[in-house]
Amino acid sequence: MNVLLIGSGGREHALAWKLAQSPLMGKLYAVPGNPGIAEYAEVARVDPADHRAVIGFCRRHSVGLVMIGPEAPLVDGLADNLRAMGLLVFGPNREPARLEGSKGFTKALCTRAGIPTAAYARASDRLAAEAALETFGFPAVIKADGLAAGKGVVIAASEDEAKAALDAMFDGGFGAAGDAVVIEEFMEGEEVSFFVLVDGETVLPFGSAQDHKRVGDGDTGPNTGGMGAYSPASIFDAELERRTMDEIVRPTVRTLAEAGTPYSGILYAGLMLTREGPKLVEYNVRFGDPECQVLMMRLESDLLELAIATARGELAQAPAPRFSDRAALTVVLAADGYPGTPAKGGEIGGIDRAEASGAKVFQAGTASEDGRLVASGGRVLAVTATGATVGDAQQAAYRAVDAIRFPTGFCRRDIGWREVERLSRESLQG
């Protein structure tokens, strides 16, 4: 089967790498792609925002399945238009994609379905937002309602911080995403990313991970799209997974189906593990980035086979996804200035040397200029390695990081620190 992959980030590089391993694969195409993706797919000059152009490309190249990586095309309804033309699509239609496209939509669904989540208020103007803050007190969580590339969340510890966040959102700092805000109570606990495959009705678990959103070591500084991740998350045990499926995921899938807007694709639940149990922080309607990189490193099943079963509504007959017992950890190398204005054009070298040890370097914000690989975005590389434990994977990933030459870039040096400390404590107690 010929497959078209939509996207150009590290997530899509990881998906291309895994898809290309499938014996079911005919020809893999990617739009718009990046230099790393081009190792596995034929990259075409097609704008994913031009739905007619994408449909025309699929027809000319006999594409049998389209896998949509990023959230923006899903929220924009690309999957709807592709399905209307009879194409198989891995990814939800526009209406269920509102789970990520509007935090207010998700919160309202949680209320209807009795899904555990933080108390909230949605406000479309400054006065209403300030009134809501008086209800919640501090710390409070302030979120841009729409898509903000993982950066539209502020944990305000004081009134001054809250006012600065509202200024940024209502004054256009996040574009249309900040036209409305969601204010939430602050939840205590540890965050976990949990993924499931959904074909409209059947739900299959697809692994766990922990992301590192803050830009600085020790989880300091502003939120980013993600500075690193590891999988699996040992704190997310079988009982927590069962509760999450029963109390959060299945009610969500059922509510969407009953509304006539069934969900199909990968569903990513960001969870807070509180004293009362797992609570939903937010949904994403695609693979996480960089969580996708560690999941693909551990996945032993045929990704394309699973994607086809999902798109055809045949997950009930599909085997459960298989993952390696080994841990995987990824470290993001970002361009100086990220998550603000990143420094573009910095030359990158040493990837072959980094991969010689068995690590995999997934490219995100990269471009090829005059035969050189250069930075073209904020998050540039995701250096990913495996090990018997998260600690072993961490050491292997940082050895690979240190083999890369990227003088205008930086990374956190503590990815996986919670799990490493947890394993160290358990070792001492044992």
N, C-alpha and C positions, 0 to 999 in steps of 0.2 A: 504493500500500500504506500502511495506517495503521501507525504505529510508536510503541512505548512506550519511552521512555528512562528508565532508573533511575539516580537520583543527583541531587546538589545542589551539586557543586563546580565549580571552574574548568574541570576536564576535561570535565564534562558540558555546560557552557556552550559550550565549543569544539566538542564533538560535535553539539550541537543546531544551532549556527550552520552547520556543514558539512552535516549531514543535511538541513536545510531548503533547501539549494541544489539538491537532487536532483530531476530531473523525474519520478522514480519515486514521490516522496513524495505520499501522500494527506493524512492529518492526522497531525501529530506531537503526542504527549502526553508529559508528563514527571511523574514522581513521585520525591521530593517537590518537586524543582525549586528555583529561586531567582529573584529579580527579573530577572536577565539572561536566564536560560533562558526566562522567560515572554514575551520578545520574539519567540520562534520557535516556542514550543510552548504548548499548553493545559496548565497545571499543575493537577494533581488532588491532593486530600487523601487520599492512600493511603499507608499505612505499608509500605515495601518489605519489612519483616520479617514482615508478615502475608501469607504466600504465597497463602492462599485469597482474600484481598481483591484481590491483584494479578491472579490468574487470573480472578476475577469481573469486574474492570475490563476486562481484555482481551476477554472474551466480550461484554460490553455495548457495547464500542466497536469491535468488529471489527478488533482489532489483529492484524496479520499477522507482525510481527517485534518481539521485545523485545531491546533493547540494554542490557546491564547494565554500568554504568560502574565502580562501586567494587568493591573486593575482598570486603568483608564479606558481601554477599548471595550472592556466588559460593561462598565457603567455607561458607556456611550452606545451600547446596543449592537456591537459588531456581531456577537453570537446570534442575536435574533435574525439579522439579515442573512447571515450565512445559512442558518437552519431553514429560513424561508426559501432558499434556493436548493434545498435538498442535501446540503452538506452535513457530514458528521462533525460535531464541535465538542471539544473538551473545554468547558467553561460555561458559566451560567448566563442566562438571558439578562436583559437590562433590569427587569423588575426585581428578581431575587438578588441581583448584584447590588441593589440598594443596601444590603446588609453591610457593605463597606462604603458605598457611595454616600450614605447618610447615617450618621450616628444616631440621630433622632429617630429614624425609621427603625433601627435595630432596637433601641430602647423601648419604643412603643410595642414592637413585637414581643419583647421580653415581658412586658406588662400583661399583654393579652394571654401569653402562653404560660405565665407563672414561672419564668426562667429566673434563677437567682443571679442578680447583678447589683451593681451599686445604685443607690437612690440617685435621681437625676432631675434636672430641669433643663428644658430647651428654651433658648431666648434668641429672638431675631433682632433685638436692639439693645443698646447699651444700658438703658434704665432697667429693663427686665433682667438683664444679666447681673447687674449690681444688686438687685433685690434678691435674686437667687443665692448670691454669695452670702448674704446675711443669714439665710436659712442654713447653709451648710457649714459656715465657719471655716477655719484653716487648720491643717492644709486642705486645699480643695483642688480638684482636677478640672482643668478648663481645656476643652477640645474644640477645634474647628469642626463644624458639622460635616463638611465635605472632604474630598480627597486632598491631602496635603503632603503626600510623599513621605509619610511616617514622621513628619516634623510638627504637626499641628496639635501637639499635646503639651500642656504646661502644668506642672505640679506647683501650685502657688502656696508658699509657706506663710505669706503675709498679705495684707491688703495692698501694699505697694506692688508686690509681684503680680497680684491678680489684676490690678489696674493696668500694668504694663502689658500683660498678656491680652487683655481686652482691647487695649489701644492697637496692638499689632494686628489682631484679628479683624476688628471692625474698621480699621483704617486701610485695609487692603493688603496687609502683609502676607496673607495666604490666598490672595485672589478671591474667587467666588466661593472657595471652601470656607471662608470666614464670614460669609453673609449671615450665618447663624452660628450659635455656639451651644454646646452641651456642657453643663456644669454638673459634676458628680461629687458624691462623697468620696473621701480618700479611703481606700481599702488597704488594710494591713495584710501582708503575706508575701509569698514568693510567686513570681509569674512563670507560667509555662505555656508553650505553644503546642497545641494538639491538632492534628490533621486527620481528616476523614475523606474518603471517596463517597460521593453521593450520586445516584443516577435518577433522582426524582423521588425514589421510595427507599431503596436499599442503601444502607450505610455500612461502610467498612472502615475500621480504624487504619490510619496510615502513619503512625509513629508520632513521637514527641521530640521536642527540642527546647532549649532555653536560649533566648536571644539576649544581646547586650545593647540596649538602646542608647545609653548615654555615651557621649563622645570621649570622655576621659576615664582613665584608670580609677578603679574604686567606684564606678558608676557615678561619676561627677560630670557636670557640664550639661549642655542642652541635649535634648533628644535628637536622634538621627534616624535614618532608615534602618540602622542596624550595623554595629561595628564588629560583630562576630557571633558565633553560635556553636552549640555542641548538641549532640544527640547520641543516645537517648537521655532523657531527663529522669534520673533514678528516683527523684522525689515523687514523680508522677507514677505511683504504683498501680497495680491491677484494680484495686478497689476504687481509687480516685478516677481511673479511666471508666469503670463501670458507672459511677455516679455521674460523670460528665456526659456519657452517652445517654443515660436515662433521664437526667434532669435538665440538660442543656441542648445537646445536639439533636436527639430524636424529636423533642418538642418543636425545635426550630424547623426541621425538615417537614414535619407533619403540618405545622401551621402554614408554611409556604405552599405545600401541596393542596391543602384545603382551600386556600385563597385562589387556586387556579394558576399559581406561578411556581411550579416545581423547580427545585434546585438540582442542577447537574454540573458536576465538576469536582474540584477539590475545595473543601471548606476548611478554613483555618480558624480555630477558636483560640483567642488569646485569653488565658485564664488567670485568675488570682486564687491561690490556694490559701483560703482564710481558715480561721478556727472553726467556722461553721461549715466548711466544705468548699468545693470549687465554685467560683462565681465567674460569670462572663465579664471580661474587660471590654472586648470588642471582637468583631468578626472581620476576617479578610476573605475575599472570594477567589483567592489564587494561592499558589505556593508562596510561602514567605521568602524573603531575601534578606539575610543569608541562610535561613533555615533550610531552604531547598537544597543548598549545596551539601549540607551534612546528611540530609535524608537520601539524596541520590548516591552519595558515597557508600551508604549502608544498604541500599535497596538491592536485593538479589533477584526479585521478580522482574519480569519483562514489563517495562513501563508502558510500551506501546500497546501491549495486550490488555493491560488494565485500563488504559485510556479508551480503547475501542469499546470494551465492555461497559465502561461508564457512559460513553456517548450513545450506545445502542440501548441502554436501559437493561443490561444483562448482568449486573453485579451479583445478583442472587445466585447465578450459576458460576461465578468466577471464584477461583481460589483466593484466600486471604493473602494480602501482600506479605512477602517474606523479607526479613531484614537480617543482616549480619549481627552477631553478638558483639562485634567490635564497636568501639565508640568512634565517633568522628567529630572533629573540631575544625572550625574555619575562622581565620583572622582576616578582617577587612583592612586592606591598605587604601587609605583615602588621600585625596589631594589636599595639600596645605590650604587652610581656610574653610574646609568643610566642617560643619554643616551650613556655614555662611557661603560666601562666594569662593568657589574652589579655584586653585591655580591650575590652569590648563596648559598643555603643551610640554609638560615635563617628560623627559625620556625615561623609558622603562627597559631594564635589561635583566638578565640572569634567570629568566623563567625556566629555561632548559635545565640549568643547574639546580634550581629549586625542586623540579620534578624528578630529578635523577634518584632521589631517595624514596620515591613512591608517593609523594604528595601530588596533589592536583591543583593547578592555579587556574581558577575560573576568572575570565575577564568580564568586567562590567563597563566602566567608563573609559574605554580605550579607543584609539583610532590608529590607523596606519598612515604615516606621512613620510614620503620619500624613503620608504624601506625601513623606517624606524617605528617602533611602537611607542605611542605617547598617551598621556592622560588627556581625556576629553570630558570628564565629569567629576562628580564628587567622590563617590565610591568607585575605586578603580580596579582593584583585584580582590579576590577572595581566595586566600591560600588555605587549602583544605588537606587534612591528613587524618589517618586512622591509627588506632592503637588498642591494645587490650583493655585499657582503662582511659577515662577522659584525661587523666594526667599524662599518660603515654602519648595520646593523640595531641595534647597541648605541646609537649616537648617536640614532637615531630613537626607540627605546624610551624612553630617558631624557628626551628632549624631551617625550614624552607623559606620563611620570611626573611631570615638573615642572609640568605643566598641571593636575594633579589636586590637589584640596584634601582632605586627610585628616590633620588635625593629631594624631590619636591613633594614627597608623600610622608605619611605617618600612620601609626596604628596604635591600638591599645596593646599593652603588654601583659594583660591579666585575663584574657578571655578564658572562661571556664573556671574562674577562681572559686565560685561557690561550691561547685562539684568537687574540685580538688581538695578544698578544705573539708568538705563533708566526708570524702573517702579517707582523708588523713585522720579525722576524728574516729571514724569507725575502725580504722586499723589500730589506733592506740587503745580503743576500748576492747578490741578483740584480743 
